[in-house]
């Protein structure tokens, strides 16, 4: 029906609403449907085994950090959808909401629906079938919509790209990824990720 992880460029009679996306997900498990701000659909198949290993370890490490240093923040995985201020609807592979944003979310809407806000920290793990240009545009969208930091992880080429809005640190190949406290509102310590361990999880 579609080319996976590409912008779905057919001319629809109407734009897909949040409810339409929820229905598409319900009818087409385990596919993932997302929507760009201009109404295009992004469709992803289930992750490959290697990229899922990377994503699983990433969420574990992020959750461990949040428990110790997140100061009441909340971690979400790839099944959590975020409706961004510009109407894009994305489900990042891993994300972190500060305690302040989580309190705002919980007080303003039901947690059973897509979160109508942008996470503070976002990770996208590129699968073998992903087109990096599409993933990079998602990273840019997160930053435009209020993320303090957005990270693209490409396990196949062992490359990490970190964007904090003021700069893009592309092609990072060090052994440790560090997200400083200055970008993690309310956190008590930086988030540090062992990249050698992370990439080994995808081998």
N, CA, C and O atoms as a DFTB+ gen file, in Angstrom:
812 C
 N C O
     1  1       0.820      -1.206       0.000
     2  2       0.000       0.000       0.000
     3  2       0.857       1.261       0.000
     4  3       0.566       2.212      -0.725
     5  1       1.923       1.270       0.820
     6  2       2.763       2.462       0.909
     7  2       4.213       2.021       0.976
     8  3       4.506       0.865       1.282
     9  1       5.117       2.942       0.689
    10  2       6.530       2.734       0.952
    11  2       6.789       3.133       2.394
    12  3       6.488       4.257       2.797
    13  1       7.337       2.232       3.155
    14  2       7.486       2.451       4.581
    15  2       8.438       3.601       4.885
    16  3       9.408       3.843       4.167
    17  1       8.132       4.289       5.955
    18  2       8.921       5.382       6.488
    19  2       9.174       6.446       5.428
    20  3      10.252       7.035       5.360
    21  1       8.179       6.672       4.623
    22  2       8.207       7.758       3.658
    23  2       6.991       8.639       3.895
    24  3       5.989       8.195       4.455
    25  1       7.088       9.887       3.464
    26  2       5.916      10.739       3.530
    27  2       4.893      10.220       2.532
    28  3       5.209       9.966       1.369
    29  1       3.674      10.068       3.000
    30  2       2.610       9.469       2.193
    31  2       1.972      10.595       1.394
    32  3       1.119      11.319       1.908
    33  1       2.389      10.748       0.126
    34  2       2.084      11.951      -0.617
    35  2       0.827      11.936      -1.460
    36  3       0.658      12.811      -2.309
    37  1      -0.073      10.965      -1.257
    38  2      -1.312      10.973      -2.032
    39  2      -2.171      12.175      -1.660
    40  3      -2.082      12.692      -0.546
    41  1      -2.988      12.605      -2.584
    42  2      -3.867      13.742      -2.362
    43  2      -5.188      13.239      -1.780
    44  3      -6.075      12.824      -2.525
    45  1      -5.323      13.274      -0.461
    46  2      -6.540      12.815       0.189
    47  2      -7.635      13.882       0.114
    48  3      -7.359      15.070      -0.050
    49  1      -8.874      13.427       0.238
    50  2      -9.993      14.357       0.218
    51  2     -10.042      15.194       1.487
    52  3     -10.621      16.281       1.498
    53  1      -9.441      14.692       2.550
    54  2      -9.424      15.438       3.802
    55  2      -8.144      15.076       4.538
    56  3      -7.506      14.071       4.225
    57  1      -7.770      15.888       5.510
    58  2      -6.616      15.581       6.322
    59  2      -7.008      14.587       7.413
    60  3      -8.155      14.550       7.859
    61  1      -6.042      13.794       7.827
    62  2      -6.294      12.809       8.863
    63  2      -6.236      13.466      10.240
    64  3      -5.238      14.083      10.610
    65  1      -7.325      13.320      10.985
    66  2      -7.395      13.876      12.338
    67  2      -6.694      12.946      13.316
    68  3      -6.285      11.844      12.950
    69  1      -6.557      13.394      14.566
    70  2      -5.991      12.531      15.600
    71  2      -6.812      11.257      15.732
    72  3      -6.259      10.170      15.897
    73  1      -8.124      11.394      15.657
    74  2      -9.008      10.233      15.782
    75  2      -8.818       9.271      14.607
    76  3      -8.865       8.053      14.781
    77  1      -8.604       9.828      13.406
    78  2      -8.348       8.983      12.240
    79  2      -7.062       8.175      12.429
    80  3      -7.007       6.993      12.090
    81  1      -6.032       8.823      12.972
    82  2      -4.764       8.140      13.201
    83  2      -4.961       7.013      14.202
    84  3      -4.436       5.916      14.012
    85  1      -5.709       7.273      15.260
    86  2      -5.980       6.230      16.247
    87  2      -6.696       5.046      15.611
    88  3      -6.406       3.895      15.937
    89  1      -7.623       5.322      14.710
    90  2      -8.370       4.247      14.055
    91  2      -7.471       3.473      13.099
    92  3      -7.585       2.250      13.007
    93  1      -6.585       4.155      12.388
    94  2      -5.643       3.475      11.506
    95  2      -4.755       2.520      12.299
    96  3      -4.502       1.391      11.878
    97  1      -4.286       2.993      13.456
    98  2      -3.451       2.147      14.310
    99  2      -4.248       0.932      14.782
   100  3      -3.736      -0.187      14.795
   101  1      -5.506       1.162      15.170
   102  2      -6.338       0.063      15.670
   103  2      -6.581      -0.992      14.592
   104  3      -6.594      -2.189      14.875
   105  1      -6.773      -0.537      13.358
   106  2      -7.113      -1.457      12.275
   107  2      -5.898      -2.136      11.653
   108  3      -6.028      -3.155      10.975
   109  1      -4.724      -1.571      11.884
   110  2      -3.532      -2.062      11.184
   111  2      -2.371      -2.356      12.126
   112  3      -1.264      -1.863      11.912
   113  1      -2.609      -3.149      13.161
   114  2      -1.491      -3.499      14.031
   115  2      -0.525      -4.410      13.266
   116  3      -0.965      -5.201      12.432
   117  1       0.782      -4.314      13.533
   118  2       1.457      -3.423      14.476
   119  2       2.091      -2.226      13.768
   120  3       3.147      -1.758      14.195
   121  1       1.476      -1.720      12.701
   122  2       2.011      -0.567      11.990
   123  2       1.936       0.684      12.860
   124  3       1.104       0.792      13.761
   125  1       2.830       1.624      12.564
   126  2       2.810       2.904      13.268
   127  2       2.497       4.007      12.262
   128  3       3.137       4.105      11.214
   129  1       1.517       4.827      12.588
   130  2       1.104       5.936      11.732
   131  2       1.393       7.258      12.445
   132  3       1.031       7.450      13.606
   133  1       2.048       8.153      11.729
   134  2       2.312       9.491      12.242
   135  2       1.876      10.503      11.192
   136  3       1.601      10.144      10.046
   137  1       1.813      11.788      11.598
   138  2       1.348      12.830      10.673
   139  2       2.258      14.040      10.791
   140  3       2.557      14.498      11.894
   141  1       2.696      14.554       9.650
   142  2       3.491      15.767       9.660
   143  2       2.580      16.983       9.811
   144  3       1.359      16.860       9.719
   145  1       3.165      18.141      10.041
   146  2       2.370      19.352      10.236
   147  2       1.572      19.724       9.004
   148  3       0.530      20.369       9.118
   149  1       2.045      19.323       7.808
   150  2       1.300      19.640       6.583
   151  2       0.367      18.507       6.166
   152  3      -0.127      18.501       5.038
   153  1       0.121      17.551       7.058
   154  2      -0.904      16.556       6.824
   155  2      -0.463      15.265       6.157
   156  3      -1.297      14.392       5.915
   157  1       0.824      15.114       5.851
   158  2       1.295      13.875       5.236
   159  2       1.395      12.768       6.281
   160  3       1.729      13.015       7.440
   161  1       1.097      11.545       5.848
   162  2       1.211      10.391       6.720
   163  2       2.611       9.798       6.636
   164  3       3.187       9.702       5.553
   165  1       3.154       9.403       7.779
   166  2       4.372       8.614       7.852
   167  2       3.970       7.248       8.378
   168  3       3.346       7.145       9.434
   169  1       4.324       6.203       7.649
   170  2       3.918       4.854       8.015
   171  2       5.160       4.009       8.234
   172  3       6.045       3.967       7.379
   173  1       5.232       3.336       9.373
   174  2       6.400       2.523       9.715
   175  2       5.977       1.096      10.011
   176  3       4.969       0.876      10.682
   177  1       6.744       0.110       9.513
   178  2       6.491      -1.278       9.869
   179  2       7.065      -1.556      11.252
   180  3       7.699      -0.674      11.831
   181  1       6.865      -2.754      11.803
   182  2       7.536      -3.109      13.052
   183  2       9.046      -2.960      12.898
   184  3       9.593      -3.168      11.815
   185  1       9.709      -2.599      13.984
   186  2      11.153      -2.400      13.934
   187  2      11.873      -3.712      13.684
   188  3      11.396      -4.776      14.079
   189  1      13.029      -3.634      13.025
   190  2      13.877      -4.801      12.887
   191  2      14.423      -5.213      14.247
   192  3      14.432      -4.421      15.190
   193  1      14.877      -6.458      14.340
   194  2      15.320      -6.987      15.628
   195  2      16.493      -6.174      16.180
   196  3      16.548      -5.900      17.379
   197  1      17.422      -5.791      15.315
   198  2      18.596      -5.052      15.769
   199  2      18.225      -3.678      16.316
   200  3      18.659      -3.307      17.407
   201  1      17.427      -2.923      15.567
   202  2      17.071      -1.579      16.025
   203  2      16.192      -1.636      17.262
   204  3      16.240      -0.735      18.099
   205  1      15.379      -2.698      17.386
   206  2      14.566      -2.831      18.593
   207  2      15.437      -3.100      19.809
   208  3      15.131      -2.632      20.906
   209  1      16.525      -3.853      19.627
   210  2      17.448      -4.069      20.733
   211  2      18.062      -2.771      21.212
   212  3      18.213      -2.557      22.415
   213  1      18.417      -1.901      20.278
   214  2      18.957      -0.587      20.628
   215  2      17.911       0.235      21.359
   216  3      18.201       0.859      22.380
   217  1      16.689       0.234      20.831
   218  2      15.632       1.041      21.420
   219  2      15.264       0.554      22.824
   220  3      15.011       1.360      23.719
   221  1      15.237      -0.765      23.009
   222  2      14.912      -1.319      24.322
   223  2      15.939      -0.909      25.363
   224  3      15.587      -0.510      26.473
   225  1      17.217      -1.012      24.997
   226  2      18.271      -0.612      25.941
   227  2      18.202       0.884      26.224
   228  3      18.390       1.307      27.364
   229  1      17.935       1.688      25.197
   230  2      17.823       3.136      25.375
   231  2      16.740       3.479      26.387
   232  3      16.965       4.294      27.281
   233  1      15.574       2.868      26.257
   234  2      14.478       3.147      27.181
   235  2      14.833       2.692      28.593
   236  3      14.512       3.372      29.568
   237  1      15.496       1.544      28.701
   238  2      15.917       1.075      30.020
   239  2      16.842       2.080      30.688
   240  3      16.654       2.434      31.852
   241  1      17.838       2.533      29.945
   242  2      18.806       3.476      30.524
   243  2      18.143       4.814      30.854
   244  3      18.449       5.429      31.876
   245  1      17.241       5.258      29.992
   246  2      16.541       6.517      30.252
   247  2      15.644       6.393      31.475
   248  3      15.573       7.312      32.290
   249  1      14.958       5.258      31.608
   250  2      14.093       5.041      32.769
   251  2      14.911       4.948      34.055
   252  3      14.498       5.470      35.091
   253  1      16.067       4.288      33.995
   254  2      16.929       4.209      35.178
   255  2      17.411       5.585      35.600
   256  3      17.423       5.913      36.786
   257  1      17.811       6.394      34.613
   258  2      18.255       7.755      34.914
   259  2      17.106       8.572      35.506
   260  3      17.294       9.300      36.481
   261  1      15.928       8.450      34.919
   262  2      14.786       9.224      35.396
   263  2      14.438       8.873      36.839
   264  3      14.087       9.747      37.632
   265  1      14.538       7.596      37.172
   266  2      14.225       7.175      38.535
   267  2      15.169       7.811      39.543
   268  3      14.759       8.156      40.651
   269  1      16.431       7.966      39.163
   270  2      17.429       8.525      40.086
   271  2      17.495      10.050      40.026
   272  3      17.620      10.711      41.057
   273  1      17.411      10.607      38.814
   274  2      17.729      12.023      38.643
   275  2      16.642      12.843      37.946
   276  3      16.781      14.057      37.803
   277  1      15.565      12.192      37.512
   278  2      14.557      12.898      36.713
   279  2      13.675      13.830      37.506
   280  3      12.953      14.639      36.924
   281  1      13.715      13.735      38.837
   282  2      13.013      14.677      39.707
   283  2      11.521      14.756      39.393
   284  3      10.937      15.838      39.327
   285  1      10.914      13.566      39.200
   286  2       9.473      13.540      38.939
   287  2       9.078      13.560      37.491
   288  3       7.889      13.640      37.183
   289  1      10.047      13.491      36.575
   290  2       9.738      13.464      35.151
   291  2       9.144      12.121      34.746
   292  3       9.007      11.217      35.570
   293  1       8.797      12.003      33.482
   294  2       8.161      10.782      32.984
   295  2       8.799      10.360      31.664
   296  3       9.022      11.187      30.780
   297  1       9.091       9.067      31.538
   298  2       9.660       8.489      30.320
   299  2       8.551       7.831      29.505
   300  3       7.643       7.218      30.066
   301  1       8.626       7.958      28.187
   302  2       7.656       7.312      27.302
   303  2       8.398       6.555      26.210
   304  3       9.495       6.938      25.805
   305  1       7.778       5.465      25.737
   306  2       8.346       4.672      24.657
   307  2       7.671       4.968      23.337
   308  3       6.950       5.955      23.198
   309  1       7.914       4.097      22.363
   310  2       7.491       4.384      20.993
   311  2       5.992       4.265      20.760
   312  3       5.507       4.636      19.691
   313  1       5.253       3.759      21.729
   314  2       3.802       3.664      21.543
   315  2       3.073       4.922      22.016
   316  3       1.856       5.023      21.867
   317  1       3.800       5.872      22.580
   318  2       3.185       7.109      23.071
   319  2       3.197       8.170      21.976
   320  3       4.257       8.531      21.465
   321  1       2.016       8.667      21.618
   322  2       1.905       9.683      20.586
   323  2       1.861      11.079      21.175
   324  3       1.227      11.307      22.205
   325  1       2.541      12.021      20.516
   326  2       2.553      13.421      20.939
   327  2       2.027      14.291      19.801
   328  3       2.553      14.269      18.689
   329  1       0.980      15.057      20.103
   330  2       0.460      16.022      19.135
   331  2       1.155      17.346      19.407
   332  3       0.894      17.993      20.422
   333  1       2.030      17.745      18.513
   334  2       2.852      18.925      18.719
   335  2       2.051      20.199      18.457
   336  3       1.000      20.148      17.819
   337  1       2.540      21.341      18.945
   338  2       1.802      22.590      18.739
   339  2       1.489      22.923      17.286
   340  3       0.488      23.585      17.012
   341  1       2.331      22.472      16.339
   342  2       2.060      22.783      14.924
   343  2       1.152      21.746      14.261
   344  3       1.002      21.747      13.039
   345  1       0.543      20.858      15.062
   346  2      -0.411      19.810      14.668
   347  2       0.246      18.522      14.179
   348  3      -0.460      17.549      13.914
   349  1       1.575      18.484      14.051
   350  2       2.234      17.216      13.741
   351  2       1.924      16.217      14.850
   352  3       1.759      16.589      16.012
   353  1       1.848      14.949      14.472
   354  2       1.573      13.883      15.439
   355  2       2.652      12.826      15.282
   356  3       2.667      12.088      14.297
   357  1       3.559      12.750      16.257
   358  2       4.685      11.834      16.188
   359  2       4.723      10.937      17.416
   360  3       4.200      11.272      18.479
   361  1       5.357       9.786      17.234
   362  2       5.575       8.845      18.335
   363  2       7.066       8.542      18.385
   364  3       7.510       7.567      17.778
   365  1       7.851       9.353      19.093
   366  2       9.298       9.126      19.138
   367  2       9.630       7.783      19.782
   368  3       8.849       7.252      20.571
   369  1      10.791       7.244      19.440
   370  2      11.179       5.944      19.981
   371  2      11.372       5.988      21.491
   372  3      11.098       5.005      22.178
   373  1      11.833       7.097      22.005
   374  2      11.947       7.290      23.453
   375  2      11.866       8.783      23.719
   376  3      12.315       9.591      22.906
   377  1      11.294       9.147      24.857
   378  2      11.176      10.571      25.177
   379  2      11.086      10.759      26.680
   380  3      10.779       9.836      27.435
   381  1      11.364      11.987      27.083
   382  2      11.306      12.337      28.506
   383  2      10.580      13.665      28.662
   384  3      10.892      14.647      27.989
   385  1       9.601      13.672      29.567
   386  2       8.890      14.890      29.950
   387  2       9.367      15.316      31.322
   388  3       9.436      14.491      32.233
   389  1       9.697      16.582      31.491
   390  2      10.034      17.085      32.820
   391  2       8.806      16.995      33.722
   392  3       7.677      16.879      33.246
   393  1       9.043      17.048      35.017
   394  2       7.929      16.995      35.969
   395  2       6.933      18.111      35.691
   396  3       5.723      17.905      35.779
   397  1       7.442      19.290      35.356
   398  2       6.555      20.429      35.094
   399  2       5.652      20.160      33.898
   400  3       4.449      20.411      33.963
   401  1       6.221      19.650      32.804
   402  2       5.393      19.368      31.626
   403  2       4.429      18.217      31.896
   404  3       3.298      18.223      31.409
   405  1       4.877      17.222      32.678
   406  2       3.985      16.107      32.963
   407  2       2.806      16.550      33.826
   408  3       1.681      16.097      33.618
   409  1       3.055      17.427      34.785
   410  2       1.964      17.953      35.616
   411  2       0.989      18.741      34.745
   412  3      -0.226      18.603      34.890
   413  1       1.520      19.570      33.837
   414  2       0.655      20.323      32.920
   415  2      -0.181      19.385      32.061
   416  3      -1.368      19.624      31.840
   417  1       0.444      18.322      31.580
   418  2      -0.263      17.359      30.744
   419  2      -1.379      16.682      31.528
   420  3      -2.511      16.588      31.053
   421  1      -1.065      16.221      32.703
   422  2      -2.042      15.476      33.507
   423  2      -3.198      16.357      33.948
   424  3      -4.323      15.882      34.105
   425  1      -2.924      17.635      34.148
   426  2      -3.976      18.535      34.619
   427  2      -4.840      19.089      33.489
   428  3      -5.919      19.626      33.737
   429  1      -4.366      18.959      32.244
   430  2      -5.082      19.600      31.138
   431  2      -5.815      18.623      30.229
   432  3      -6.658      19.046      29.438
   433  1      -5.518      17.318      30.318
   434  2      -6.159      16.378      29.413
   435  2      -6.083      14.963      29.972
   436  3      -5.361      14.692      30.932
   437  1      -6.836      14.079      29.355
   438  2      -6.792      12.671      29.719
   439  2      -5.497      12.050      29.209
   440  3      -5.062      12.334      28.093
   441  1      -4.896      11.215      30.017
   442  2      -3.671      10.542      29.603
   443  2      -3.951       9.383      28.652
   444  3      -3.017       8.729      28.186
   445  1      -5.222       9.120      28.358
   446  2      -5.587       8.044      27.447
   447  2      -5.509       8.465      25.983
   448  3      -5.615       7.626      25.089
   449  1      -5.324       9.760      25.734
   450  2      -5.251      10.276      24.365
   451  2      -3.813      10.687      24.053
   452  3      -2.936      10.617      24.915
   453  1      -3.580      11.120      22.801
   454  2      -2.266      11.630      22.439
   455  2      -1.943      12.856      23.313
   456  3      -2.798      13.708      23.551
   457  1      -0.712      12.919      23.773
   458  2      -0.295      14.057      24.593
   459  2      -0.183      15.303      23.727
   460  3       0.532      15.310      22.725
   461  1      -0.881      16.342      24.112
   462  2      -0.864      17.581      23.324
   463  2       0.250      18.495      23.831
   464  3      -0.006      19.553      24.407
   465  1       1.466      18.072      23.608
   466  2       2.646      18.851      23.947
   467  2       3.862      18.155      23.373
   468  3       3.764      17.043      22.853
   469  1       5.003      18.809      23.466
   470  2       6.247      18.235      22.976
   471  2       7.106      17.816      24.164
   472  3       7.215      18.567      25.133
   473  1       7.716      16.641      24.111
   474  2       8.621      16.246      25.194
   475  2       9.827      17.179      25.290
   476  3      10.173      17.858      24.323
   477  1      10.459      17.207      26.456
   478  2      11.693      17.980      26.621
   479  2      12.853      17.335      25.868
   480  3      13.657      18.022      25.238
   481  1      12.929      16.011      25.943
   482  2      14.027      15.255      25.357
   483  2      13.446      14.146      24.483
   484  3      12.561      13.406      24.913
   485  1      13.951      14.036      23.247
   486  2      13.389      13.093      22.275
   487  2      14.510      12.291      21.621
   488  3      15.577      12.822      21.311
   489  1      14.244      10.995      21.416
   490  2      15.174      10.127      20.696
   491  2      14.443       9.451      19.540
   492  3      13.323       8.964      19.698
   493  1      15.089       9.428      18.382
   494  2      14.625       8.647      17.244
   495  2      15.741       7.674      16.873
   496  3      16.873       8.088      16.625
   497  1      15.419       6.377      16.836
   498  2      16.377       5.340      16.455
   499  2      16.068       4.914      15.029
   500  3      14.995       4.375      14.759
   501  1      16.999       5.152      14.121
   502  2      16.774       4.832      12.712
   503  2      16.841       3.331      12.490
   504  3      17.798       2.679      12.907
   505  1      15.827       2.783      11.834
   506  2      15.821       1.385      11.432
   507  2      16.475       1.246      10.067
   508  3      16.747       2.239       9.392
   509  1      16.726       0.004       9.666
   510  2      17.361      -0.249       8.370
   511  2      16.533       0.329       7.226
   512  3      17.086       0.785       6.226
   513  1      15.207       0.310       7.373
   514  2      14.331       0.765       6.290
   515  2      14.069       2.266       6.317
   516  3      13.450       2.805       5.399
   517  1      14.535       2.945       7.363
   518  2      14.251       4.374       7.488
   519  2      15.008       5.205       6.461
   520  3      16.140       4.889       6.093
   521  1      14.367       6.258       6.014
   522  2      15.043       7.273       5.218
   523  2      15.487       8.376       6.173
   524  3      14.656       9.037       6.797
   525  1      16.798       8.571       6.284
   526  2      17.330       9.495       7.287
   527  2      16.836      10.920       7.065
   528  3      16.681      11.671       8.028
   529  1      16.589      11.305       5.825
   530  2      16.104      12.662       5.564
   531  2      14.759      12.888       6.242
   532  3      14.498      13.975       6.757
   533  1      13.896      11.860       6.245
   534  2      12.595      11.973       6.902
   535  2      12.769      12.058       8.411
   536  3      12.121      12.873       9.068
   537  1      13.639      11.222       8.961
   538  2      13.868      11.233      10.404
   539  2      14.471      12.570      10.833
   540  3      14.110      13.101      11.884
   541  1      15.373      13.109      10.042
   542  2      15.983      14.407      10.384
   543  2      14.934      15.518      10.389
   544  3      14.998      16.429      11.214
   545  1      13.977      15.445       9.478
   546  2      12.921      16.463       9.494
   547  2      12.069      16.340      10.756
   548  3      11.592      17.345      11.284
   549  1      11.878      15.120      11.238
   550  2      11.163      14.947      12.508
   551  2      11.962      15.568      13.650
   552  3      11.391      16.232      14.515
   553  1      13.279      15.358      13.660
   554  2      14.136      15.955      14.696
   555  2      13.990      17.474      14.681
   556  3      13.854      18.098      15.734
   557  1      14.018      18.066      13.490
   558  2      13.859      19.517      13.368
   559  2      12.496      19.958      13.895
   560  3      12.382      21.004      14.534
   561  1      11.470      19.164      13.628
   562  2      10.122      19.491      14.082
   563  2      10.031      19.485      15.598
   564  3       9.396      20.362      16.184
   565  1      10.657      18.504      16.242
   566  2      10.641      18.474      17.707
   567  2      11.247      19.757      18.283
   568  3      10.702      20.352      19.212
   569  1      12.378      20.172      17.717
   570  2      13.042      21.374      18.222
   571  2      12.174      22.610      17.998
   572  3      12.044      23.446      18.892
   573  1      11.580      22.731      16.813
   574  2      10.709      23.880      16.535
   575  2       9.527      23.929      17.488
   576  3       9.023      25.009      17.797
   577  1       9.084      22.781      17.951
   578  2       7.889      22.717      18.780
   579  2       8.168      22.684      20.276
   580  3       7.249      22.482      21.070
   581  1       9.414      22.878      20.669
   582  2       9.678      23.063      22.097
   583  2      10.553      22.041      22.783
   584  3      10.780      22.156      23.987
   585  1      11.060      21.035      22.065
   586  2      12.004      20.109      22.694
   587  2      13.318      20.836      22.949
   588  3      13.792      21.595      22.104
   589  1      13.896      20.601      24.113
   590  2      15.191      21.210      24.414
   591  2      16.322      20.467      23.717
   592  3      17.370      21.043      23.427
   593  1      16.099      19.176      23.449
   594  2      17.129      18.368      22.811
   595  2      16.469      17.225      22.059
   596  3      15.557      16.582      22.577
   597  1      16.925      16.971      20.842
   598  2      16.414      15.867      20.036
   599  2      17.604      15.111      19.464
   600  3      18.540      15.714      18.938
   601  1      17.562      13.789      19.570
   602  2      18.713      12.957      19.232
   603  2      18.313      11.912      18.197
   604  3      17.335      11.187      18.379
   605  1      19.075      11.840      17.112
   606  2      18.911      10.794      16.110
   607  2      20.035       9.786      16.304
   608  3      21.210      10.154      16.316
   609  1      19.677       8.516      16.455
   610  2      20.656       7.448      16.624
   611  2      20.558       6.520      15.416
   612  3      19.498       5.966      15.128
   613  1      21.672       6.360      14.720
   614  2      21.741       5.483      13.549
   615  2      22.647       4.301      13.899
   616  3      23.863       4.393      13.729
   617  1      22.077       3.191      14.385
   618  2      22.899       2.053      14.805
   619  2      23.692       1.428      13.667
   620  3      24.792       0.918      13.885
   621  1      23.145       1.461      12.455
   622  2      23.807       0.798      11.328
   623  2      25.148       1.434      11.024
   624  3      26.131       0.732      10.786
   625  1      25.197       2.771      11.031
   626  2      26.452       3.480      10.767
   627  2      27.130       3.949      12.049
   628  3      28.166       4.611      12.001
   629  1      26.539       3.603      13.201
   630  2      27.090       3.955      14.520
   631  2      27.328       5.464      14.633
   632  3      28.397       5.912      15.047
   633  1      26.315       6.222      14.259
   634  2      26.382       7.681      14.279
   635  2      25.236       8.232      15.117
   636  3      24.120       7.714      15.088
   637  1      25.533       9.294      15.865
   638  2      24.527       9.981      16.663
   639  2      24.528      11.452      16.267
   640  3      25.591      12.063      16.148
   641  1      23.349      12.023      16.062
   642  2      23.215      13.448      15.765
   643  2      22.375      14.085      16.869
   644  3      21.251      13.657      17.132
   645  1      22.924      15.099      17.504
   646  2      22.274      15.750      18.636
   647  2      21.962      17.193      18.261
   648  3      22.848      17.936      17.837
   649  1      20.705      17.587      18.417
   650  2      20.300      18.964      18.139
   651  2      19.686      19.565      19.394
   652  3      18.824      18.960      20.031
   653  1      20.140      20.766      19.739
   654  2      19.567      21.455      20.891
   655  2      18.938      22.790      20.497
   656  3      18.693      23.645      21.349
   657  1      18.683      22.958      19.221
   658  2      18.041      24.187      18.758
   659  2      19.032      25.242      18.328
   660  3      18.807      25.941      17.340
   661  1      20.141      25.368      19.064
   662  2      21.135      26.365      18.698
   663  2      22.211      25.781      17.809
   664  3      22.895      26.513      17.093
   665  1      22.368      24.449      17.848
   666  2      23.408      23.820      17.038
   667  2      23.051      22.361      16.782
   668  3      22.256      21.760      17.505
   669  1      23.653      21.814      15.748
   670  2      23.496      20.399      15.421
   671  2      24.868      19.763      15.481
   672  3      25.767      20.119      14.719
   673  1      25.019      18.822      16.390
   674  2      26.284      18.113      16.540
   675  2      26.167      16.824      15.727
   676  3      25.794      15.777      16.256
   677  1      26.485      16.914      14.446
   678  2      26.268      15.786      13.541
   679  2      27.486      14.876      13.513
   680  3      28.625      15.325      13.646
   681  1      27.218      13.576      13.334
   682  2      28.300      12.627      13.166
   683  2      29.041      12.301      14.445
   684  3      30.167      11.805      14.395
   685  1      28.437      12.567      15.588
   686  2      29.077      12.279      16.874
   687  2      29.424      10.793      16.963
   688  3      28.558       9.937      16.783
   689  1      30.685      10.492      17.237
   690  2      31.118       9.100      17.295
   691  2      31.870       8.793      18.591
   692  3      32.613       7.813      18.641
   693  1      31.703       9.583      19.614
   694  2      32.372       9.329      20.883
   695  2      31.787       8.121      21.592
   696  3      30.823       7.517      21.121
   697  1      32.375       7.775      22.722
   698  2      31.923       6.589      23.449
   699  2      30.780       6.892      24.404
   700  3      30.093       5.977      24.860
   701  1      30.568       8.178      24.712
   702  2      29.520       8.552      25.658
   703  2      28.706       9.718      25.114
   704  3      29.261      10.715      24.653
   705  1      27.397       9.582      25.171
   706  2      26.492      10.689      24.847
   707  2      26.051      11.319      26.157
   708  3      25.548      10.624      27.040
   709  1      26.232      12.619      26.293
   710  2      25.849      13.321      27.519
   711  2      24.880      14.449      27.175
   712  3      25.190      15.331      26.374
   713  1      23.708      14.404      27.793
   714  2      22.737      15.501      27.675
   715  2      22.848      16.317      28.953
   716  3      22.481      15.817      30.017
   717  1      23.341      17.554      28.896
   718  2      23.593      18.324      30.122
   719  2      22.321      18.739      30.840
   720  3      21.245      18.835      30.250
   721  1      22.484      18.983      32.144
   722  2      21.354      19.392      32.983
   723  2      20.694      20.647      32.434
   724  3      19.481      20.815      32.566
   725  1      21.478      21.533      31.818
   726  2      20.920      22.784      31.298
   727  2      19.799      22.544      30.295
   728  3      18.941      23.408      30.114
   729  1      19.792      21.383      29.639
   730  2      18.754      21.056      28.668
   731  2      17.655      20.180      29.255
   732  3      16.687      19.853      28.569
   733  1      17.800      19.802      30.511
   734  2      16.863      18.880      31.154
   735  2      16.208      19.589      32.334
   736  3      16.658      19.473      33.474
   737  1      15.145      20.320      32.040
   738  2      14.515      21.174      33.047
   739  2      14.170      20.404      34.314
   740  3      13.380      19.461      34.279
   741  1      14.763      20.809      35.431
   742  2      14.435      20.212      36.717
   743  2      15.215      18.961      37.053
   744  3      15.147      18.489      38.188
   745  1      15.965      18.399      36.093
   746  2      16.719      17.173      36.364
   747  2      17.883      17.468      37.298
   748  3      18.386      18.590      37.355
   749  1      18.299      16.442      38.025
   750  2      19.336      16.601      39.037
   751  2      20.722      16.238      38.538
   752  3      21.712      16.527      39.211
   753  1      20.817      15.609      37.373
   754  2      22.111      15.208      36.820
   755  2      21.979      15.035      35.322
   756  3      20.874      14.821      34.823
   757  1      23.099      15.126      34.581
   758  2      23.035      14.894      33.132
   759  2      22.564      13.476      32.827
   760  3      22.686      12.573      33.654
   761  1      22.026      13.301      31.626
   762  2      21.732      11.946      31.151
   763  2      22.914      11.488      30.327
   764  3      23.264      12.115      29.327
   765  1      23.532      10.391      30.748
   766  2      24.696       9.857      30.054
   767  2      24.380       8.469      29.518
   768  3      23.787       7.639      30.207
   769  1      24.785       8.234      28.278
   770  2      24.489       6.982      27.605
   771  2      25.776       6.420      27.021
   772  3      26.478       7.107      26.278
   773  1      26.085       5.178      27.353
   774  2      27.259       4.501      26.823
   775  2      26.949       4.046      25.395
   776  3      26.177       3.109      25.192
   777  1      27.547       4.706      24.420
   778  2      27.229       4.414      23.024
   779  2      27.767       3.058      22.582
   780  3      27.157       2.393      21.745
   781  1      28.902       2.645      23.135
   782  2      29.420       1.320      22.775
   783  2      28.449       0.240      23.213
   784  3      28.194      -0.708      22.471
   785  1      27.902       0.379      24.420
   786  2      26.908      -0.561      24.914
   787  2      25.645      -0.512      24.065
   788  3      25.055      -1.543      23.741
   789  1      25.239       0.716      23.709
   790  2      24.020       0.886      22.932
   791  2      24.137       0.226      21.562
   792  3      23.248      -0.519      21.153
   793  1      25.221       0.495      20.860
   794  2      25.375      -0.065      19.521
   795  2      25.571      -1.582      19.575
   796  3      25.169      -2.295      18.656
   797  1      26.186      -2.070      20.650
   798  2      26.357      -3.524      20.789
   799  2      25.011      -4.223      20.903
   800  3      24.873      -5.383      20.514
   801  1      24.019      -3.515      21.437
   802  2      22.677      -4.109      21.579
   803  2      22.014      -4.323      20.234
   804  3      21.029      -5.056      20.141
   805  1      22.535      -3.697      19.193
   806  2      21.970      -3.858      17.858
   807  2      22.766      -4.778      16.960
   808  3      22.500      -4.869      15.761
   809  1      23.738      -5.457      17.534
   810  2      24.581      -6.340      16.708
   811  2      24.102      -7.786      16.808
   812  3      24.684      -8.674      16.185
